[in-house]
Amino acid sequence: MLQATGLSCARGERELFAGVGFSLPAGAWLHVTGNNGAGKTSLLRMLCGLSPPAAGSISWNGEPIRELGDSYRAELCYLGHQTPLKEDLTASENLRAAAAIKGRVLDTAAIARALERVELGGIAELPVRYLSQGQKRRVGLAQMTMTGEPLWVLDEPLAALDAAAVALFTQAMAQHLASGGIAVLTGHHEFALPLDTRQHLRIAA
């Protein structure tokens, strides 16, 4: 369960939003929309514990995330506008490094299967700096599906993805939610999931 109550956000003297709240049980996801500058990314950063809210609280399974610290972050997969990849590492090496940060060890075969699923098998050993933005997003998609975090927080996850990659993302989301995962994402793109467990939150600037 991810729960937010009375969240507000300010940038300087300007209030971006106030009174934001929601409750997401296992298998549910929240679609956050709003105009540019409304505070969507700021909200996601709050949910990840990267920025404190001006007011309000966020809890995970009934415990405030500020008290959970690293144990909360270990259960969280966050992908921002820029996929957090090391440009000099290969796609395979990036997946291995991302897992290691969470204290997980991925074997070579599992990494290869994950990259094959996102249609990057042929360039798995190419340094990421040579990949297109869409291919980098696919590496991020592979990372999401490999490390097993129950909470996904995704900022514009469909940006730079072609139709085939959107279909792969949709399949990954469906599997994540069916297994009891929770997701929060921003974006204006629409996609259909087998079960309608979406909640919608529009932030007005």
Secondary structure, 3 states (H helix, E strand, C coil): CEEEEEEEEEECCEEEEEEEEEEECCCCEEEEEECCCCCHHHHHHHHCCCCCCCEEEEEECCEEHHHHCHHHHCCEEEECCCCCCCCCCEHHHHHHHHHHHCCCCCCHHHHHHHHHHCCCHHHCCCEHHHCCHHHHHHHHHHHHHHCCCCEEEECCCCCCCCHHHHHHHHHHHHHHHHCCCEEEEECCCCCCCCCCCEEEEEECC
